[in-house]
Amino acid sequence: MSAMENESPAFEDEFLTTKQIADALKKNLGTIQRWCREGKLPAAKIEGTYIVRRVDFDDWFRSKQPAMQLSSDDQLVQA
């Protein structure tokens, strides 16, 4: 079991995995990992796994899609 799987719900609400981001953006997991590695997406690497603070992802996403926003349930909505 990985460190991410052992964390509390509060931790899960504050951070996103690359898989969660890939699923939300409908991108390949390798693309998201490359963006993290290249610094295009703000991330921390912990025990070989990239994680992204939700607030950093939200800010990054808004900067890339100014006409779109994430709703509180992570659904894309027109601004």
KOLVO-870040 format. One record per atom (N, C-alpha, C, CB): residue number from 1; y negated, z, x negated; residue in three letters. Coordinates in nm, 2 decimals. Glycine has a CB too. Layout:
% KOLVO-870040
<r bafi="NUM" v="Y" w="Z" u="X" lumza="ala"/>
...
//
This chain:
% KOLVO-870040
<r bafi="1" v="0.12" w="0.00" u="-0.09" lumza="met"/>
<r bafi="1" v="0.00" w="0.00" u="0.00" lumza="met"/>
<r bafi="1" v="-0.12" w="0.00" u="-0.09" lumza="met"/>
<r bafi="1" v="0.00" w="0.12" u="0.10" lumza="met"/>
<r bafi="2" v="-0.22" w="-0.09" u="-0.06" lumza="ser"/>
<r bafi="2" v="-0.34" w="-0.10" u="-0.14" lumza="ser"/>
<r bafi="2" v="-0.44" w="0.01" u="-0.11" lumza="ser"/>
<r bafi="2" v="-0.41" w="-0.23" u="-0.12" lumza="ser"/>
<r bafi="3" v="-0.54" w="0.03" u="-0.20" lumza="ala"/>
<r bafi="3" v="-0.64" w="0.13" u="-0.18" lumza="ala"/>
<r bafi="3" v="-0.72" w="0.10" u="-0.05" lumza="ala"/>
<r bafi="3" v="-0.74" w="0.14" u="-0.30" lumza="ala"/>
<r bafi="4" v="-0.74" w="-0.02" u="-0.02" lumza="met"/>
<r bafi="4" v="-0.81" w="-0.06" u="0.11" lumza="met"/>
<r bafi="4" v="-0.74" w="-0.01" u="0.23" lumza="met"/>
<r bafi="4" v="-0.84" w="-0.21" u="0.11" lumza="met"/>
<r bafi="5" v="-0.61" w="-0.02" u="0.23" lumza="glu"/>
<r bafi="5" v="-0.53" w="0.02" u="0.35" lumza="glu"/>
<r bafi="5" v="-0.53" w="0.17" u="0.37" lumza="glu"/>
<r bafi="5" v="-0.39" w="-0.03" u="0.33" lumza="glu"/>
<r bafi="6" v="-0.56" w="0.25" u="0.27" lumza="asn"/>
<r bafi="6" v="-0.56" w="0.39" u="0.28" lumza="asn"/>
<r bafi="6" v="-0.69" w="0.45" u="0.32" lumza="asn"/>
<r bafi="6" v="-0.52" w="0.45" u="0.14" lumza="asn"/>
<r bafi="7" v="-0.79" w="0.37" u="0.33" lumza="glu"/>
<r bafi="7" v="-0.93" w="0.41" u="0.36" lumza="glu"/>
<r bafi="7" v="-0.95" w="0.45" u="0.51" lumza="glu"/>
<r bafi="7" v="-1.03" w="0.31" u="0.32" lumza="glu"/>
<r bafi="8" v="-1.05" w="0.53" u="0.54" lumza="ser"/>
<r bafi="8" v="-1.08" w="0.57" u="0.67" lumza="ser"/>
<r bafi="8" v="-1.15" w="0.46" u="0.75" lumza="ser"/>
<r bafi="8" v="-1.17" w="0.70" u="0.67" lumza="ser"/>
<r bafi="9" v="-1.15" w="0.47" u="0.88" lumza="pro"/>
<r bafi="9" v="-1.22" w="0.37" u="0.96" lumza="pro"/>
<r bafi="9" v="-1.37" w="0.36" u="0.92" lumza="pro"/>
<r bafi="9" v="-1.22" w="0.41" u="1.11" lumza="pro"/>
<r bafi="10" v="-1.44" w="0.46" u="0.88" lumza="ala"/>
<r bafi="10" v="-1.58" w="0.45" u="0.84" lumza="ala"/>
<r bafi="10" v="-1.59" w="0.36" u="0.72" lumza="ala"/>
<r bafi="10" v="-1.63" w="0.59" u="0.80" lumza="ala"/>
<r bafi="11" v="-1.50" w="0.37" u="0.63" lumza="phe"/>
<r bafi="11" v="-1.50" w="0.28" u="0.51" lumza="phe"/>
<r bafi="11" v="-1.48" w="0.13" u="0.56" lumza="phe"/>
<r bafi="11" v="-1.38" w="0.32" u="0.41" lumza="phe"/>
<r bafi="12" v="-1.38" w="0.11" u="0.65" lumza="glu"/>
<r bafi="12" v="-1.36" w="-0.02" u="0.70" lumza="glu"/>
<r bafi="12" v="-1.48" w="-0.08" u="0.77" lumza="glu"/>
<r bafi="12" v="-1.24" w="-0.02" u="0.79" lumza="glu"/>
<r bafi="13" v="-1.56" w="0.01" u="0.84" lumza="asp"/>
<r bafi="13" v="-1.68" w="-0.04" u="0.91" lumza="asp"/>
<r bafi="13" v="-1.79" w="-0.08" u="0.81" lumza="asp"/>
<r bafi="13" v="-1.73" w="0.07" u="1.00" lumza="asp"/>
<r bafi="14" v="-1.79" w="-0.02" u="0.69" lumza="glu"/>
<r bafi="14" v="-1.90" w="-0.04" u="0.60" lumza="glu"/>
<r bafi="14" v="-1.87" w="-0.16" u="0.50" lumza="glu"/>
<r bafi="14" v="-1.92" w="0.09" u="0.51" lumza="glu"/>
<r bafi="15" v="-1.74" w="-0.19" u="0.48" lumza="phe"/>
<r bafi="15" v="-1.70" w="-0.29" u="0.39" lumza="phe"/>
<r bafi="15" v="-1.62" w="-0.40" u="0.46" lumza="phe"/>
<r bafi="15" v="-1.63" w="-0.23" u="0.27" lumza="phe"/>
<r bafi="16" v="-1.63" w="-0.52" u="0.40" lumza="leu"/>
<r bafi="16" v="-1.54" w="-0.63" u="0.45" lumza="leu"/>
<r bafi="16" v="-1.46" w="-0.68" u="0.33" lumza="leu"/>
<r bafi="16" v="-1.63" w="-0.75" u="0.50" lumza="leu"/>
<r bafi="17" v="-1.34" w="-0.73" u="0.37" lumza="thr"/>
<r bafi="17" v="-1.25" w="-0.79" u="0.27" lumza="thr"/>
<r bafi="17" v="-1.28" w="-0.94" u="0.26" lumza="thr"/>
<r bafi="17" v="-1.10" w="-0.77" u="0.30" lumza="thr"/>
<r bafi="18" v="-1.24" w="-1.01" u="0.16" lumza="thr"/>
<r bafi="18" v="-1.26" w="-1.15" u="0.15" lumza="thr"/>
<r bafi="18" v="-1.18" w="-1.22" u="0.26" lumza="thr"/>
<r bafi="18" v="-1.22" w="-1.20" u="0.01" lumza="thr"/>
<r bafi="19" v="-1.07" w="-1.17" u="0.30" lumza="lys"/>
<r bafi="19" v="-1.00" w="-1.23" u="0.41" lumza="lys"/>
<r bafi="19" v="-1.08" w="-1.22" u="0.54" lumza="lys"/>
<r bafi="19" v="-0.86" w="-1.16" u="0.43" lumza="lys"/>
<r bafi="20" v="-1.14" w="-1.11" u="0.57" lumza="gln"/>
<r bafi="20" v="-1.22" w="-1.09" u="0.69" lumza="gln"/>
<r bafi="20" v="-1.33" w="-1.19" u="0.69" lumza="gln"/>
<r bafi="20" v="-1.27" w="-0.95" u="0.70" lumza="gln"/>
<r bafi="21" v="-1.40" w="-1.21" u="0.57" lumza="ile"/>
<r bafi="21" v="-1.51" w="-1.30" u="0.56" lumza="ile"/>
<r bafi="21" v="-1.46" w="-1.45" u="0.58" lumza="ile"/>
<r bafi="21" v="-1.58" w="-1.29" u="0.42" lumza="ile"/>
<r bafi="22" v="-1.35" w="-1.48" u="0.51" lumza="ala"/>
<r bafi="22" v="-1.29" w="-1.61" u="0.53" lumza="ala"/>
<r bafi="22" v="-1.26" w="-1.64" u="0.67" lumza="ala"/>
<r bafi="22" v="-1.16" w="-1.63" u="0.44" lumza="ala"/>
<r bafi="23" v="-1.20" w="-1.55" u="0.74" lumza="asp"/>
<r bafi="23" v="-1.16" w="-1.57" u="0.88" lumza="asp"/>
<r bafi="23" v="-1.29" w="-1.59" u="0.97" lumza="asp"/>
<r bafi="23" v="-1.08" w="-1.45" u="0.94" lumza="asp"/>
<r bafi="24" v="-1.39" w="-1.51" u="0.94" lumza="ala"/>
<r bafi="24" v="-1.52" w="-1.51" u="1.02" lumza="ala"/>
<r bafi="24" v="-1.59" w="-1.65" u="1.00" lumza="ala"/>
<r bafi="24" v="-1.61" w="-1.40" u="0.98" lumza="ala"/>
<r bafi="25" v="-1.59" w="-1.70" u="0.87" lumza="leu"/>
<r bafi="25" v="-1.66" w="-1.82" u="0.84" lumza="leu"/>
<r bafi="25" v="-1.57" w="-1.94" u="0.85" lumza="leu"/>
<r bafi="25" v="-1.71" w="-1.81" u="0.70" lumza="leu"/>
<r bafi="26" v="-1.44" w="-1.92" u="0.88" lumza="lys"/>
<r bafi="26" v="-1.34" w="-2.03" u="0.89" lumza="lys"/>
<r bafi="26" v="-1.34" w="-2.11" u="0.76" lumza="lys"/>
<r bafi="26" v="-1.38" w="-2.12" u="1.01" lumza="lys"/>
<r bafi="27" v="-1.34" w="-2.03" u="0.65" lumza="lys"/>
<r bafi="27" v="-1.33" w="-2.09" u="0.51" lumza="lys"/>
<r bafi="27" v="-1.20" w="-2.05" u="0.45" lumza="lys"/>
<r bafi="27" v="-1.45" w="-2.05" u="0.42" lumza="lys"/>
<r bafi="28" v="-1.16" w="-2.12" u="0.35" lumza="asn"/>
<r bafi="28" v="-1.04" w="-2.09" u="0.27" lumza="asn"/>
<r bafi="28" v="-1.07" w="-1.96" u="0.19" lumza="asn"/>
<r bafi="28" v="-1.01" w="-2.20" u="0.17" lumza="asn"/>
<r bafi="29" v="-0.97" w="-1.87" u="0.19" lumza="leu"/>
<r bafi="29" v="-0.98" w="-1.75" u="0.11" lumza="leu"/>
<r bafi="29" v="-1.02" w="-1.77" u="-0.03" lumza="leu"/>
<r bafi="29" v="-0.85" w="-1.67" u="0.12" lumza="leu"/>
<r bafi="30" v="-0.96" w="-1.87" u="-0.10" lumza="gly"/>
<r bafi="30" v="-1.00" w="-1.90" u="-0.23" lumza="gly"/>
<r bafi="30" v="-1.15" w="-1.94" u="-0.25" lumza="gly"/>
<r bafi="30" v="-0.91" w="-2.02" u="-0.28" lumza="gly"/>
<r bafi="31" v="-1.21" w="-2.00" u="-0.15" lumza="thr"/>
<r bafi="31" v="-1.35" w="-2.03" u="-0.16" lumza="thr"/>
<r bafi="31" v="-1.43" w="-1.90" u="-0.16" lumza="thr"/>
<r bafi="31" v="-1.39" w="-2.12" u="-0.04" lumza="thr"/>
<r bafi="32" v="-1.40" w="-1.81" u="-0.07" lumza="ile"/>
<r bafi="32" v="-1.47" w="-1.68" u="-0.06" lumza="ile"/>
<r bafi="32" v="-1.45" w="-1.61" u="-0.19" lumza="ile"/>
<r bafi="32" v="-1.42" w="-1.60" u="0.06" lumza="ile"/>
<r bafi="33" v="-1.33" w="-1.60" u="-0.24" lumza="gln"/>
<r bafi="33" v="-1.31" w="-1.53" u="-0.37" lumza="gln"/>
<r bafi="33" v="-1.39" w="-1.60" u="-0.48" lumza="gln"/>
<r bafi="33" v="-1.16" w="-1.53" u="-0.41" lumza="gln"/>
<r bafi="34" v="-1.40" w="-1.73" u="-0.48" lumza="arg"/>
<r bafi="34" v="-1.48" w="-1.80" u="-0.59" lumza="arg"/>
<r bafi="34" v="-1.63" w="-1.77" u="-0.57" lumza="arg"/>
<r bafi="34" v="-1.46" w="-1.95" u="-0.58" lumza="arg"/>
<r bafi="35" v="-1.68" w="-1.76" u="-0.45" lumza="trp"/>
<r bafi="35" v="-1.82" w="-1.73" u="-0.42" lumza="trp"/>
<r bafi="35" v="-1.84" w="-1.59" u="-0.48" lumza="trp"/>
<r bafi="35" v="-1.85" w="-1.74" u="-0.27" lumza="trp"/>
<r bafi="36" v="-1.75" w="-1.50" u="-0.46" lumza="cys"/>
<r bafi="36" v="-1.77" w="-1.36" u="-0.51" lumza="cys"/>
<r bafi="36" v="-1.77" w="-1.36" u="-0.66" lumza="cys"/>
<r bafi="36" v="-1.65" w="-1.27" u="-0.46" lumza="cys"/>
<r bafi="37" v="-1.67" w="-1.43" u="-0.72" lumza="arg"/>
<r bafi="37" v="-1.66" w="-1.44" u="-0.87" lumza="arg"/>
<r bafi="37" v="-1.79" w="-1.50" u="-0.93" lumza="arg"/>
<r bafi="37" v="-1.54" w="-1.52" u="-0.91" lumza="arg"/>
<r bafi="38" v="-1.84" w="-1.60" u="-0.87" lumza="glu"/>
<r bafi="38" v="-1.96" w="-1.67" u="-0.92" lumza="glu"/>
<r bafi="38" v="-2.09" w="-1.60" u="-0.88" lumza="glu"/>
<r bafi="38" v="-1.96" w="-1.81" u="-0.86" lumza="glu"/>
<r bafi="39" v="-2.08" w="-1.49" u="-0.80" lumza="gly"/>
<r bafi="39" v="-2.20" w="-1.42" u="-0.77" lumza="gly"/>
<r bafi="39" v="-2.28" w="-1.49" u="-0.65" lumza="gly"/>
<r bafi="39" v="-2.29" w="-1.41" u="-0.88" lumza="gly"/>
<r bafi="40" v="-2.22" w="-1.58" u="-0.59" lumza="lys"/>
<r bafi="40" v="-2.29" w="-1.65" u="-0.47" lumza="lys"/>
<r bafi="40" v="-2.29" w="-1.56" u="-0.35" lumza="lys"/>
<r bafi="40" v="-2.22" w="-1.78" u="-0.44" lumza="lys"/>
<r bafi="41" v="-2.19" w="-1.47" u="-0.34" lumza="leu"/>
<r bafi="41" v="-2.17" w="-1.37" u="-0.24" lumza="leu"/>
<r bafi="41" v="-2.17" w="-1.23" u="-0.30" lumza="leu"/>
<r bafi="41" v="-2.04" w="-1.40" u="-0.15" lumza="leu"/>
<r bafi="42" v="-2.26" w="-1.14" u="-0.26" lumza="pro"/>
<r bafi="42" v="-2.26" w="-1.01" u="-0.33" lumza="pro"/>
<r bafi="42" v="-2.13" w="-0.93" u="-0.30" lumza="pro"/>
<r bafi="42" v="-2.38" w="-0.93" u="-0.28" lumza="pro"/>
<r bafi="43" v="-2.06" w="-0.90" u="-0.41" lumza="ala"/>
<r bafi="43" v="-1.93" w="-0.83" u="-0.39" lumza="ala"/>
<r bafi="43" v="-1.91" w="-0.74" u="-0.51" lumza="ala"/>
<r bafi="43" v="-1.82" w="-0.93" u="-0.38" lumza="ala"/>
<r bafi="44" v="-1.82" w="-0.64" u="-0.49" lumza="ala"/>
<r bafi="44" v="-1.77" w="-0.55" u="-0.60" lumza="ala"/>
<r bafi="44" v="-1.62" w="-0.58" u="-0.61" lumza="ala"/>
<r bafi="44" v="-1.80" w="-0.40" u="-0.57" lumza="ala"/>
<r bafi="45" v="-1.57" w="-0.57" u="-0.73" lumza="lys"/>
<r bafi="45" v="-1.43" w="-0.59" u="-0.76" lumza="lys"/>
<r bafi="45" v="-1.37" w="-0.46" u="-0.79" lumza="lys"/>
<r bafi="45" v="-1.40" w="-0.70" u="-0.87" lumza="lys"/>
<r bafi="46" v="-1.28" w="-0.41" u="-0.70" lumza="ile"/>
<r bafi="46" v="-1.21" w="-0.28" u="-0.72" lumza="ile"/>
<r bafi="46" v="-1.06" w="-0.31" u="-0.72" lumza="ile"/>
<r bafi="46" v="-1.25" w="-0.19" u="-0.60" lumza="ile"/>
<r bafi="47" v="-1.00" w="-0.26" u="-0.83" lumza="glu"/>
<r bafi="47" v="-0.86" w="-0.28" u="-0.85" lumza="glu"/>
<r bafi="47" v="-0.82" w="-0.42" u="-0.83" lumza="glu"/>
<r bafi="47" v="-0.78" w="-0.19" u="-0.76" lumza="glu"/>
<r bafi="48" v="-0.90" w="-0.52" u="-0.87" lumza="gly"/>
<r bafi="48" v="-0.86" w="-0.66" u="-0.86" lumza="gly"/>
<r bafi="48" v="-0.89" w="-0.72" u="-0.73" lumza="gly"/>
<r bafi="48" v="-0.72" w="-0.67" u="-0.89" lumza="gly"/>
<r bafi="49" v="-0.95" w="-0.65" u="-0.64" lumza="thr"/>
<r bafi="49" v="-0.98" w="-0.70" u="-0.50" lumza="thr"/>
<r bafi="49" v="-1.13" w="-0.70" u="-0.48" lumza="thr"/>
<r bafi="49" v="-0.91" w="-0.62" u="-0.40" lumza="thr"/>
<r bafi="50" v="-1.19" w="-0.81" u="-0.43" lumza="tyr"/>
<r bafi="50" v="-1.33" w="-0.81" u="-0.40" lumza="tyr"/>
<r bafi="50" v="-1.35" w="-0.75" u="-0.26" lumza="tyr"/>
<r bafi="50" v="-1.38" w="-0.96" u="-0.40" lumza="tyr"/>
<r bafi="51" v="-1.45" w="-0.67" u="-0.25" lumza="ile"/>
<r bafi="51" v="-1.50" w="-0.62" u="-0.13" lumza="ile"/>
<r bafi="51" v="-1.65" w="-0.64" u="-0.12" lumza="ile"/>
<r bafi="51" v="-1.47" w="-0.46" u="-0.11" lumza="ile"/>
<r bafi="52" v="-1.70" w="-0.65" u="0.01" lumza="val"/>
<r bafi="52" v="-1.84" w="-0.68" u="0.03" lumza="val"/>
<r bafi="52" v="-1.89" w="-0.58" u="0.13" lumza="val"/>
<r bafi="52" v="-1.86" w="-0.83" u="0.08" lumza="val"/>
<r bafi="53" v="-2.01" w="-0.52" u="0.09" lumza="arg"/>
<r bafi="53" v="-2.07" w="-0.43" u="0.19" lumza="arg"/>
<r bafi="53" v="-2.11" w="-0.51" u="0.31" lumza="arg"/>
<r bafi="53" v="-2.19" w="-0.35" u="0.12" lumza="arg"/>
<r bafi="54" v="-2.09" w="-0.46" u="0.43" lumza="arg"/>
<r bafi="54" v="-2.12" w="-0.53" u="0.55" lumza="arg"/>
<r bafi="54" v="-2.27" w="-0.56" u="0.55" lumza="arg"/>
<r bafi="54" v="-2.08" w="-0.45" u="0.67" lumza="arg"/>
<r bafi="55" v="-2.35" w="-0.47" u="0.51" lumza="val"/>
<r bafi="55" v="-2.50" w="-0.50" u="0.52" lumza="val"/>
<r bafi="55" v="-2.54" w="-0.61" u="0.42" lumza="val"/>
<r bafi="55" v="-2.58" w="-0.37" u="0.48" lumza="val"/>
<r bafi="56" v="-2.47" w="-0.62" u="0.30" lumza="asp"/>
<r bafi="56" v="-2.50" w="-0.73" u="0.21" lumza="asp"/>
<r bafi="56" v="-2.45" w="-0.86" u="0.27" lumza="asp"/>
<r bafi="56" v="-2.43" w="-0.70" u="0.08" lumza="asp"/>
<r bafi="57" v="-2.33" w="-0.86" u="0.33" lumza="phe"/>
<r bafi="57" v="-2.28" w="-0.98" u="0.39" lumza="phe"/>
<r bafi="57" v="-2.38" w="-1.03" u="0.50" lumza="phe"/>
<r bafi="57" v="-2.14" w="-0.96" u="0.45" lumza="phe"/>
<r bafi="58" v="-2.42" w="-0.93" u="0.59" lumza="asp"/>
<r bafi="58" v="-2.52" w="-0.97" u="0.70" lumza="asp"/>
<r bafi="58" v="-2.64" w="-1.03" u="0.64" lumza="asp"/>
<r bafi="58" v="-2.55" w="-0.85" u="0.78" lumza="asp"/>
<r bafi="59" v="-2.70" w="-0.97" u="0.54" lumza="asp"/>
<r bafi="59" v="-2.82" w="-1.02" u="0.47" lumza="asp"/>
<r bafi="59" v="-2.80" w="-1.16" u="0.42" lumza="asp"/>
<r bafi="59" v="-2.87" w="-0.93" u="0.37" lumza="asp"/>
<r bafi="60" v="-2.68" w="-1.18" u="0.34" lumza="trp"/>
<r bafi="60" v="-2.65" w="-1.30" u="0.28" lumza="trp"/>
<r bafi="60" v="-2.63" w="-1.41" u="0.39" lumza="trp"/>
<r bafi="60" v="-2.52" w="-1.29" u="0.20" lumza="trp"/>
<r bafi="61" v="-2.56" w="-1.37" u="0.50" lumza="phe"/>
<r bafi="61" v="-2.54" w="-1.47" u="0.61" lumza="phe"/>
<r bafi="61" v="-2.67" w="-1.51" u="0.67" lumza="phe"/>
<r bafi="61" v="-2.44" w="-1.41" u="0.71" lumza="phe"/>
<r bafi="62" v="-2.75" w="-1.42" u="0.70" lumza="arg"/>
<r bafi="62" v="-2.88" w="-1.45" u="0.76" lumza="arg"/>
<r bafi="62" v="-2.97" w="-1.54" u="0.67" lumza="arg"/>
<r bafi="62" v="-2.96" w="-1.32" u="0.80" lumza="arg"/>
<r bafi="63" v="-2.96" w="-1.52" u="0.54" lumza="ser"/>
<r bafi="63" v="-3.03" w="-1.61" u="0.45" lumza="ser"/>
<r bafi="63" v="-2.98" w="-1.75" u="0.45" lumza="ser"/>
<r bafi="63" v="-3.03" w="-1.55" u="0.31" lumza="ser"/>
<r bafi="64" v="-2.85" w="-1.77" u="0.48" lumza="lys"/>
<r bafi="64" v="-2.79" w="-1.90" u="0.48" lumza="lys"/>
<r bafi="64" v="-2.80" w="-1.97" u="0.61" lumza="lys"/>
<r bafi="64" v="-2.64" w="-1.89" u="0.44" lumza="lys"/>
<r bafi="65" v="-2.81" w="-1.89" u="0.72" lumza="gln"/>
<r bafi="65" v="-2.81" w="-1.95" u="0.86" lumza="gln"/>
<r bafi="65" v="-2.93" w="-1.88" u="0.93" lumza="gln"/>
<r bafi="65" v="-2.68" w="-1.92" u="0.93" lumza="gln"/>
<r bafi="66" v="-3.05" w="-1.91" u="0.90" lumza="pro"/>
<r bafi="66" v="-3.16" w="-1.84" u="0.97" lumza="pro"/>
<r bafi="66" v="-3.17" w="-1.85" u="1.12" lumza="pro"/>
<r bafi="66" v="-3.29" w="-1.89" u="0.91" lumza="pro"/>
<r bafi="67" v="-3.11" w="-1.96" u="1.17" lumza="ala"/>
<r bafi="67" v="-3.11" w="-1.97" u="1.32" lumza="ala"/>
<r bafi="67" v="-2.99" w="-1.91" u="1.39" lumza="ala"/>
<r bafi="67" v="-3.11" w="-2.12" u="1.36" lumza="ala"/>
<r bafi="68" v="-2.90" w="-1.85" u="1.31" lumza="met"/>
<r bafi="68" v="-2.78" w="-1.78" u="1.37" lumza="met"/>
<r bafi="68" v="-2.78" w="-1.64" u="1.32" lumza="met"/>
<r bafi="68" v="-2.65" w="-1.85" u="1.32" lumza="met"/>
<r bafi="69" v="-2.72" w="-1.55" u="1.40" lumza="gln"/>
<r bafi="69" v="-2.70" w="-1.41" u="1.36" lumza="gln"/>
<r bafi="69" v="-2.57" w="-1.36" u="1.40" lumza="gln"/>
<r bafi="69" v="-2.81" w="-1.32" u="1.43" lumza="gln"/>
<r bafi="70" v="-2.52" w="-1.25" u="1.34" lumza="leu"/>
<r bafi="70" v="-2.40" w="-1.19" u="1.38" lumza="leu"/>
<r bafi="70" v="-2.43" w="-1.08" u="1.49" lumza="leu"/>
<r bafi="70" v="-2.33" w="-1.13" u="1.26" lumza="leu"/>
<r bafi="71" v="-2.36" w="-1.08" u="1.60" lumza="ser"/>
<r bafi="71" v="-2.37" w="-0.98" u="1.70" lumza="ser"/>
<r bafi="71" v="-2.30" w="-0.85" u="1.65" lumza="ser"/>
<r bafi="71" v="-2.31" w="-1.02" u="1.84" lumza="ser"/>
<r bafi="72" v="-2.31" w="-0.75" u="1.72" lumza="ser"/>
<r bafi="72" v="-2.25" w="-0.62" u="1.67" lumza="ser"/>
<r bafi="72" v="-2.10" w="-0.63" u="1.66" lumza="ser"/>
<r bafi="72" v="-2.29" w="-0.51" u="1.77" lumza="ser"/>
<r bafi="73" v="-2.04" w="-0.73" u="1.73" lumza="asp"/>
<r bafi="73" v="-1.89" w="-0.74" u="1.73" lumza="asp"/>
<r bafi="73" v="-1.85" w="-0.86" u="1.64" lumza="asp"/>
<r bafi="73" v="-1.83" w="-0.76" u="1.87" lumza="asp"/>
<r bafi="74" v="-1.94" w="-0.90" u="1.54" lumza="asp"/>
<r bafi="74" v="-1.91" w="-1.00" u="1.44" lumza="asp"/>
<r bafi="74" v="-1.90" w="-1.14" u="1.50" lumza="asp"/>
<r bafi="74" v="-1.79" w="-0.97" u="1.37" lumza="asp"/>
<r bafi="75" v="-1.95" w="-1.17" u="1.62" lumza="gln"/>
<r bafi="75" v="-1.95" w="-1.30" u="1.67" lumza="gln"/>
<r bafi="75" v="-2.08" w="-1.37" u="1.64" lumza="gln"/>
<r bafi="75" v="-1.92" w="-1.29" u="1.83" lumza="gln"/>
<r bafi="76" v="-2.08" w="-1.50" u="1.61" lumza="leu"/>
<r bafi="76" v="-2.20" w="-1.57" u="1.58" lumza="leu"/>
<r bafi="76" v="-2.27" w="-1.60" u="1.72" lumza="leu"/>
<r bafi="76" v="-2.16" w="-1.71" u="1.51" lumza="leu"/>
<r bafi="77" v="-2.40" w="-1.57" u="1.71" lumza="val"/>
<r bafi="77" v="-2.48" w="-1.60" u="1.83" lumza="val"/>
<r bafi="77" v="-2.61" w="-1.67" u="1.79" lumza="val"/>
<r bafi="77" v="-2.52" w="-1.46" u="1.90" lumza="val"/>
<r bafi="78" v="-2.66" w="-1.75" u="1.88" lumza="gln"/>
<r bafi="78" v="-2.78" w="-1.82" u="1.86" lumza="gln"/>
<r bafi="78" v="-2.90" w="-1.72" u="1.86" lumza="gln"/>
<r bafi="78" v="-2.81" w="-1.93" u="1.96" lumza="gln"/>
<r bafi="79" v="-2.99" w="-1.73" u="1.76" lumza="ala"/>
<r bafi="79" v="-3.10" w="-1.63" u="1.75" lumza="ala"/>
<r bafi="79" v="-3.21" w="-1.67" u="1.84" lumza="ala"/>
<r bafi="79" v="-3.15" w="-1.63" u="1.61" lumza="ala"/>
//
